[in-house]
Amino acid sequence: MVLSEQQLQQVTSAVSGLSPSQLAWLGGYFTGLSQTALVGQVSQQSAAANLAPALSATVLYGTQTGNSKKVATQLHTALQAKGVNATLLNIKDYRTQNLKKETRLYVVVSTQGNGEPPDEARAFYKFIQDKRAPHLEQLEYSVLALGDSSYEEFCQAGVLLDDRLAELGAKRIVERTDCDVDFAEAASTWQQHVLDKLPQAPSNVVPLRPNVLSTQVAQATDSFYAAEVLNRTHVTASQSDKEVYHIEFALEGSGLSYAPGDILVVKTKNNQTAVAEFLQVLGLEASTSVTTKTGTSTLAEVLAERELTSLTRKQLKAYAELIGNQTLVAELEAKADFDWLTDADWVDVIKRYPANLTAQQWVDLLRVLQPRQYSIASSPTAHSGEVHLLIKRVEYSHLNRLHQGSASNALAQVELGEKVETQVKPNAHFKLPADPSTKVIMIGAGTGVAPFRSFLFEREAQGITGNTWLFFGEQRFRTDFLYQVEWQALLKSGALEKMSVAFSRDQAQKVYVQHRITENASAVYEWLQSGAHIYVCGDMNKMAKDVHQALIQVLVTEGKQSPEQAQSTLEAWISAGRYQRDVY
């Protein structure tokens, strides 16, 4: 019997006296109750199943321009699809004391400058490299390193972290992958290896999403917008040793937006002269048919979109192995001094180490020509519907040949009305303080002053005055004072409170921006004591390092800190976003 005798009596008593229609309605009501109870029972069973222990993992990312975050987010989604209890965190938000409790860790980290971790990851790196870092025998991990092989310390931040985790006793689940600027395919392969190495999930663990790996990594290329050239102005005098251009593009109706401090990515091609010279040295025909991932093209068409003007030790080693020059391979592995390589291009290499490679071998060897990135020099509020760049044309003599930068020369020759493929890249690590009353110290040399034009015009357009100090350096006052008239107008309006300039060639002893900082040490320290934020933009190998040392000197002489304390202070400011650098 479904009901006990007592339950049957209760039901009979309850329904006595009801009409046939009321009894019919009550039948439907009880049917509904039975279905609700059934659903509740199933839900409880599902919840109990999902309470079973699932594999846990943490995905950390350290990023400067957003690529590491993109890849880490895609891995996090794919892990969840496999039923993994995965946590995604920016490395700056990770509680380092939790590291000794982790059992599975995936890190996606980029390298900035010459082998440095992203600013947001510096505190984590300091912790992990300290002699008091915890032993991590319980930890399994894998590192994906993003970088640019045109820099000597390629993917060094990822290399350092990978090696250090192993030193602390952690076990690699998947070997580290080092990705170049065209990282999509390598990142997807690494992700798949990570997923393949997952232990089998318990049968009672239900995946949170369909068990499908996103293919977005391999396809992650945001579209470019063909921006019309509105203006191109030569902003250095004809007697200058440099050619610098201010270029304005139309963004009206593009759907693109940017904030001060962001980057404009520009896509260009090698000019016909550069391609013709390369073909002549190779002894190959322009019309030779070759194959790429996108199909079949002529050799000349492909070379227009390959890196011809720059190369690295990594590429030179690949070339040496391809042509069988074991002496060169050994020298490169021993890190022999190759001073000539710094400013060399592929024509220089071929002339020094000739070889008979096929057209297809060259196409497979050469890197795809990457879009160039430039700091935006305009304000979205003051220059609505437009974006401005400040470009130095690269041209120099090396090994008895004239060398030209591919992108800078293309941009230096654009005509009004011409369309240029552009894309905005957010730069979250180079932004004005949220509080407009915060003091701002801006330090830029040459075209590194571009983002500070953006900062100051934005503040002026918003009616913000004072609390800004610009340090600007160039070679000569008469020929190289970039945006001089605009700085004077900004000083007059009050948007720019102070300006200190250094023209290195105007006197017998060279004077640079770092000298102006130390000369004004007392005032600079006063600004820093009041909470000023520091911004540096320019050459990473010389200018940025010298400015950093000048700031240490200010803290030592004015703040009575030891050099070690001053360095720690600056590191803390970098981690907190109070000291921001856009260096290249």
C-alpha positions in Angstrom: 0.0 0.0 0.0 1.3 3.5 -0.9 -0.5 5.1 2.0 -0.7 3.8 5.6 -4.1 3.1 7.1 -3.9 6.2 9.2 -2.9 8.4 6.2 -5.8 7.0 4.2 -8.3 7.9 6.9 -6.9 11.4 7.0 -7.3 11.9 3.3 -10.8 10.4 3.3 -11.8 12.7 6.0 -10.3 15.7 4.2 -12.1 15.1 0.9 -15.5 14.1 2.2 -18.2 16.5 1.0 -16.3 17.8 -2.0 -18.0 18.0 -5.4 -16.7 16.0 -8.4 -15.1 19.1 -9.9 -13.4 19.9 -6.7 -12.0 16.4 -6.4 -10.7 16.7 -10.0 -8.9 19.9 -9.2 -7.5 18.4 -6.1 -6.2 15.5 -8.2 -4.2 17.9 -10.4 -3.0 19.7 -7.3 -1.6 16.5 -5.8 0.0 15.6 -9.2 1.8 19.0 -9.2 3.1 18.4 -5.7 4.4 15.0 -6.6 6.4 16.5 -9.5 7.8 19.3 -7.4 9.0 16.8 -4.8 10.6 14.7 -7.5 12.5 17.7 -8.9 13.6 18.6 -5.4 14.9 15.1 -4.8 16.8 15.2 -8.1 18.3 18.6 -7.3 19.4 17.4 -3.9 21.1 14.4 -5.5 22.8 16.6 -8.1 24.0 18.9 -5.4 25.3 16.0 -3.4 27.2 14.7 -6.5 28.8 18.1 -7.1 29.8 18.2 -3.4 32.2 15.4 -4.2 35.9 16.6 -4.2 36.8 18.1 -7.6 40.3 19.0 -8.8 41.3 22.5 -7.8 43.7 24.8 -9.6 44.7 28.5 -9.6 45.4 30.4 -12.8 47.6 33.5 -12.3 48.4 36.1 -14.9 50.9 39.0 -14.9 50.3 41.4 -17.8 51.5 44.7 -19.0 49.2 45.2 -22.1 46.5 42.6 -21.6 47.7 39.6 -23.6 48.5 37.4 -20.6 45.1 38.1 -19.1 43.4 37.1 -22.3 45.2 33.7 -22.5 44.8 33.0 -18.8 41.0 33.8 -19.0 40.7 31.3 -21.8 42.5 28.6 -19.9 40.4 29.3 -16.9 37.2 28.8 -19.0 38.6 25.6 -20.5 39.5 24.2 -17.0 36.0 24.8 -15.7 34.7 23.0 -18.8 36.7 20.0 -17.6 35.1 20.1 -14.2 38.1 21.7 -12.5 37.4 24.1 -9.6 39.6 26.8 -11.1 40.3 30.3 -9.7 41.5 33.1 -11.9 43.6 35.9 -10.4 45.8 38.8 -11.4 49.1 38.0 -9.8 49.1 41.4 -8.0 45.9 40.3 -6.1 47.3 36.9 -5.1 48.0 36.3 -1.4 51.5 35.0 -1.4 51.0 33.1 1.9 48.6 30.8 0.0 51.4 29.5 -2.3 52.4 26.8 0.2 48.8 25.5 0.2 48.5 25.3 -3.6 48.5 21.9 -5.3 48.1 23.0 -8.9 49.2 26.3 -10.4 49.2 27.7 -13.9 50.9 31.1 -14.6 50.8 33.2 -17.7 53.3 36.0 -17.5 54.7 38.5 -20.0 58.2 40.1 -20.0 58.6 43.8 -20.3 61.6 45.8 -21.1 64.9 43.9 -20.8 63.8 40.8 -19.0 61.7 42.4 -16.3 58.3 41.1 -15.0 55.2 43.2 -15.5 55.0 46.0 -12.9 51.9 44.3 -11.3 54.0 41.1 -10.7 57.1 42.7 -9.2 56.0 42.1 -5.6 55.2 38.5 -6.3 58.6 38.0 -7.9 60.3 39.7 -4.9 58.5 37.2 -2.6 59.3 34.1 -4.7 63.0 35.0 -5.1 63.5 35.7 -1.4 65.5 33.2 0.6 62.6 32.8 2.9 60.2 31.6 0.1 58.4 28.4 1.1 59.2 24.9 0.0 56.7 23.8 -2.6 57.0 20.0 -2.9 53.2 19.8 -2.9 52.8 22.0 -5.9 52.4 21.0 -9.6 52.6 23.8 -12.1 53.2 25.1 -15.6 54.3 28.5 -17.0 53.4 30.1 -20.2 55.8 33.0 -21.0 54.9 35.8 -23.4 57.7 38.0 -24.9 59.3 39.5 -27.9 62.4 37.9 -29.3 63.6 41.2 -30.7 64.7 41.8 -27.0 67.9 40.1 -25.7 66.2 38.7 -22.6 63.4 37.0 -24.4 60.6 35.7 -22.1 63.0 36.1 -19.1 60.2 36.8 -16.6 58.7 33.4 -17.4 62.1 31.7 -17.4 62.9 33.1 -13.9 59.6 32.1 -12.5 59.7 28.6 -14.0 63.2 27.9 -12.7 62.5 29.4 -9.2 59.4 27.2 -8.7 61.4 24.2 -9.6 64.2 25.2 -7.2 61.6 25.4 -4.4 60.6 21.8 -5.1 57.5 22.2 -7.3 56.9 19.7 -10.1 56.3 20.8 -13.7 53.1 19.3 -15.1 53.8 20.7 -18.6 57.1 22.2 -19.8 57.3 26.0 -20.1 56.3 27.4 -23.5 58.0 30.7 -24.6 55.8 32.7 -27.0 56.9 35.4 -29.3 54.8 38.3 -30.4 52.6 36.1 -32.6 51.7 34.0 -29.6 48.3 32.7 -30.5 49.2 29.2 -31.9 51.9 28.5 -29.2 49.5 29.5 -26.5 46.7 27.3 -27.8 49.1 24.3 -28.0 50.2 24.9 -24.4 46.6 25.1 -23.2 45.8 21.8 -24.9 48.8 20.2 -23.2 47.6 21.5 -19.9 44.2 20.0 -20.4 45.6 16.7 -21.7 47.6 16.4 -18.4 44.6 16.8 -16.1 43.8 13.7 -14.0 40.5 12.0 -14.8 37.7 13.8 -13.0 35.5 11.7 -10.6 32.4 10.4 -12.3 30.1 12.4 -9.9 31.7 15.7 -10.8 29.6 17.6 -13.4 31.5 20.0 -15.8 30.3 23.6 -15.4 30.4 24.2 -19.2 30.5 22.0 -22.3 33.7 20.1 -22.5 35.1 22.1 -25.4 38.4 24.0 -25.5 37.9 27.5 -26.8 39.7 28.1 -30.1 39.7 31.9 -29.6 43.4 32.0 -28.7 44.4 30.9 -32.1 42.0 33.4 -33.7 42.5 36.2 -31.2 43.3 39.1 -33.6 41.1 42.1 -33.1 40.1 43.9 -36.3 41.9 46.9 -37.6 40.2 50.2 -38.7 41.4 52.0 -41.8 41.9 55.5 -40.3 42.1 58.5 -42.7 45.2 60.7 -42.4 44.1 64.2 -41.5 47.5 65.9 -41.0 51.2 65.1 -41.1 53.5 67.8 -39.8 57.3 67.8 -39.6 57.9 69.1 -36.1 61.7 69.2 -36.0 63.6 71.9 -37.9 65.4 71.1 -41.2 68.8 71.5 -39.5 68.0 68.8 -36.9 69.7 65.4 -36.9 66.3 63.9 -36.5 63.0 63.8 -38.5 60.0 63.8 -36.2 56.4 63.9 -37.4 53.1 64.7 -35.7 50.4 62.7 -37.5 46.6 63.0 -37.0 44.1 60.3 -37.9 40.3 60.4 -38.1 38.4 58.1 -35.8 34.9 59.5 -36.3 32.5 56.7 -36.8 35.1 54.0 -36.2 33.7 52.8 -32.9 37.2 53.0 -31.5 37.8 54.8 -28.2 40.9 55.4 -26.1 42.0 57.0 -22.8 45.1 59.0 -22.1 48.1 56.7 -21.8 46.7 54.1 -24.3 48.6 52.8 -27.4 47.8 53.0 -31.1 48.7 49.9 -33.1 49.6 50.6 -36.7 49.9 48.0 -39.4 52.2 48.7 -42.3 54.2 46.8 -45.0 57.8 46.9 -46.2 58.3 49.3 -49.1 59.1 48.0 -52.6 62.7 49.2 -52.4 63.4 47.1 -49.3 61.9 44.0 -50.9 63.8 44.5 -54.1 67.1 44.8 -52.3 66.4 41.7 -50.3 65.5 39.7 -53.5 68.6 41.0 -55.3 70.9 39.8 -52.5 69.1 36.4 -52.4 69.2 36.0 -56.2 65.6 35.0 -56.2 62.7 36.1 -58.5 59.9 38.2 -57.1 57.3 36.1 -58.9 58.4 32.8 -57.3 55.4 31.0 -55.9 55.5 30.2 -52.1 53.0 28.9 -49.6 51.9 30.4 -46.3 49.2 29.5 -43.7 46.8 31.7 -45.7 47.5 30.2 -49.1 49.8 30.6 -52.1 51.4 34.0 -53.0 54.4 35.4 -54.8 57.6 35.7 -52.9 57.5 39.5 -53.3 54.0 39.7 -51.8 55.0 37.6 -48.8 58.3 39.5 -48.2 56.3 42.8 -48.0 54.8 41.3 -44.8 57.9 39.8 -43.3 60.4 41.3 -40.8 63.4 42.3 -43.0 64.8 45.2 -41.1 65.3 43.6 -37.7 66.5 40.3 -36.3 67.6 38.7 -33.1 70.2 36.2 -31.9 67.4 33.6 -31.8 66.7 34.1 -35.5 70.4 34.2 -36.4 70.8 30.9 -34.6 67.9 29.4 -36.6 69.5 30.6 -39.8 72.9 29.2 -38.8 71.4 25.8 -38.1 69.5 25.9 -41.4 72.7 26.6 -43.4 74.8 24.2 -41.4 77.2 26.8 -40.0 78.1 25.0 -36.8 80.8 27.6 -35.9 78.2 30.4 -35.8 75.8 28.2 -33.8 78.5 27.5 -31.2 79.4 31.2 -31.0 75.7 32.2 -30.5 75.2 29.5 -27.8 78.3 30.8 -26.0 76.8 34.3 -26.2 79.8 35.7 -28.1 79.9 39.4 -28.6 78.0 40.3 -31.8 78.0 44.1 -31.7 77.2 44.4 -35.4 74.0 42.5 -34.9 72.2 45.2 -32.8 71.6 47.5 -35.8 71.8 44.9 -38.6 69.1 43.6 -40.9 68.8 40.4 -43.0 70.7 41.8 -45.9 73.7 42.3 -43.6 73.4 38.7 -42.4 73.2 37.3 -45.9 76.3 39.3 -47.0 78.3 38.1 -43.9 77.0 34.5 -44.0 75.9 33.7 -47.6 73.8 30.6 -48.3 71.6 29.2 -51.0 68.2 28.8 -49.5 65.0 28.3 -51.5 62.3 30.9 -51.5 60.1 28.7 -49.4 62.8 28.2 -46.8 63.1 32.0 -46.5 59.4 32.4 -46.1 59.3 29.8 -43.4 62.3 31.3 -41.6 61.3 35.0 -41.5 59.0 36.4 -38.8 55.7 37.9 -39.8 55.9 41.7 -39.8 54.3 42.8 -36.6 52.1 45.9 -36.3 54.0 48.7 -34.5 52.8 50.3 -31.3 53.0 54.0 -30.5 52.0 56.0 -27.4 48.9 58.1 -28.2 49.7 61.8 -28.2 46.2 63.2 -28.1 43.3 63.6 -25.7 39.9 62.0 -26.4 38.2 65.0 -24.9 40.3 67.8 -26.4 40.7 66.0 -29.8 37.3 64.4 -30.2 37.1 62.0 -33.2 40.8 62.0 -33.7 44.0 60.2 -32.6 47.5 61.7 -32.8 50.9 60.1 -32.9 54.5 61.5 -32.6 56.8 59.5 -34.9 60.6 59.6 -35.3 61.7 58.4 -38.7 64.3 55.7 -38.2 67.3 56.0 -40.7 70.9 55.3 -40.0 74.1 54.0 -41.6 75.5 50.6 -40.5 78.0 48.3 -42.2 78.3 50.7 -45.1 74.6 50.6 -45.9 71.6 52.8 -45.3 69.1 51.2 -43.0 65.5 52.4 -42.6 62.8 51.4 -40.1 59.8 49.9 -42.0 56.9 51.4 -40.1 58.4 54.8 -39.2 59.4 55.5 -42.8 56.0 54.4 -44.1 54.3 56.8 -41.6 56.7 59.6 -42.4 55.5 59.5 -46.0 51.8 59.1 -45.6 49.7 61.5 -47.7 46.6 63.4 -46.5 43.5 61.3 -47.1 45.5 58.1 -47.2 44.1 55.2 -45.0 46.2 53.5 -42.4 45.2 50.3 -40.6 45.0 51.1 -36.9 43.8 49.6 -33.6 43.6 50.9 -30.1 45.4 48.9 -27.4 44.5 49.8 -23.8 47.4 50.5 -21.5 46.0 50.0 -18.0 49.5 50.5 -16.5 50.0 54.0 -17.7 47.0 56.0 -16.4 46.5 59.3 -14.7 45.6 59.2 -11.0 41.9 58.8 -10.2 42.1 61.8 -8.0 42.7 64.9 -10.2 44.2 66.7 -7.2 47.1 64.2 -7.1 50.4 65.7 -8.2 51.9 64.3 -11.4 55.6 64.2 -12.4 56.1 63.3 -16.1 59.5 62.5 -17.5 60.0 62.0 -21.2 62.8 62.2 -23.7 62.3 62.7 -27.5 59.1 61.1 -28.7 58.6 59.7 -25.2 56.9 63.0 -24.4 53.8 61.9 -26.6 51.6 60.5 -23.8 52.2 63.6 -21.6 50.7 65.7 -24.3 47.7 63.4 -24.0 47.7 63.8 -20.2 47.9 67.5 -20.2 45.4 68.3 -22.9 42.9 65.9 -21.1 43.4 67.7 -17.8 43.0 71.1 -19.5 39.8 70.0 -21.3 38.4 68.9 -17.9 39.2 72.2 -16.3 41.9 70.8 -14.1 44.9 73.1 -13.3 48.2 72.8 -11.5 49.9 69.8 -9.8 51.8 68.9 -13.0 55.5 68.9 -13.6 57.0 68.0 -17.0 60.7 67.0 -17.5 61.5 67.0 -21.2 64.8 66.2 -23.0 66.0 66.4 -26.5 69.2 67.3 -28.4 68.9 71.0 -29.3 66.6 73.8 -28.2 66.4 75.5 -31.6 65.7 72.4 -33.7 64.3 69.7 -31.4 61.9 71.4 -28.9 58.9 69.2 -29.7 55.5 70.8 -29.1 57.2 73.9 -27.7 54.3 76.3 -28.5 51.8 73.9 -27.0 53.8 73.5 -23.8 53.9 77.3 -23.5 50.1 77.6 -23.9 49.6 74.9 -21.3 51.8 76.7 -18.9 49.8 79.9 -19.5 46.5 78.1 -19.0 47.8 76.5 -15.8 47.2 72.9 -16.9 51.0 72.6 -16.8 52.4 74.0 -13.6 56.1 73.4 -14.1 58.4 72.4 -16.9 62.1 71.5 -16.8 64.0 71.0 -20.0 67.3 69.4 -20.9 68.9 69.9 -24.3 72.0 67.6 -24.4 73.9 69.1 -27.3 73.5 72.8 -26.4 76.6 72.9 -24.2 80.0 71.2 -24.0 78.8 68.8 -21.2 75.7 66.8 -22.1 72.7 67.4 -19.9 69.8 64.9 -19.7 66.5 64.8 -17.9 68.0 62.8 -15.1 70.3 65.7 -14.4 67.4 68.1 -14.1 65.8 65.7 -11.6 68.8 65.7 -9.3 69.3 69.5 -9.7 65.7 69.9 -8.5 66.0 67.2 -5.9 64.6 69.2 -3.0 61.5 70.3 -4.9 61.0 66.8 -6.5 61.2 65.2 -3.0 58.6 67.7 -1.7 56.3 66.7 -4.5 56.9 63.0 -3.7 56.3 63.6 -0.1 52.9 65.1 -1.0 52.0 61.9 -2.8 53.0 62.7 -6.4 52.7 60.0 -9.1 55.7 59.5 -11.4 55.5 58.7 -15.1 58.4 57.8 -17.3 58.3 57.3 -21.1 61.2 56.6 -23.4 64.2 54.4 -24.0 64.4 51.5 -21.6 68.1 50.7 -21.9 69.5 54.2 -21.1 67.0 56.9 -20.3 64.6 54.9 -18.1 67.5 53.4 -16.1 69.2 56.7 -15.6 66.0 58.3 -14.4 65.4 55.5 -12.0 68.9 56.1 -10.5 68.2 59.8 -10.3 65.0 59.1 -8.3 67.0 56.8 -6.0 69.5 59.7 -5.5 66.6 62.1 -4.6 65.4 59.7 -1.9 68.9 59.2 -0.6 69.9 62.8 -0.5 66.6 64.4 0.5 64.8 61.5 2.2 67.9 60.2 4.1 67.2 56.7 2.9 69.9 54.2 2.2 70.2 53.1 -1.5 68.6 49.8 -0.6 65.7 51.5 1.2 65.3 53.9 -1.8 65.1 51.0 -4.2 62.5 49.3 -2.0 60.5 52.5 -1.9 60.4 52.7 -5.7 59.5 49.0 -6.0 56.6 49.6 -3.6 55.5 52.6 -5.7 55.7 50.5 -8.9 53.6 47.7 -7.4 51.0 50.3 -6.1 50.8 52.0 -9.5 52.3 55.2 -8.2 55.4 54.9 -10.4 54.5 54.0 -13.9 56.7 53.4 -16.9 56.0 53.1 -20.7 59.5 52.1 -22.0 60.6 50.5 -25.2 
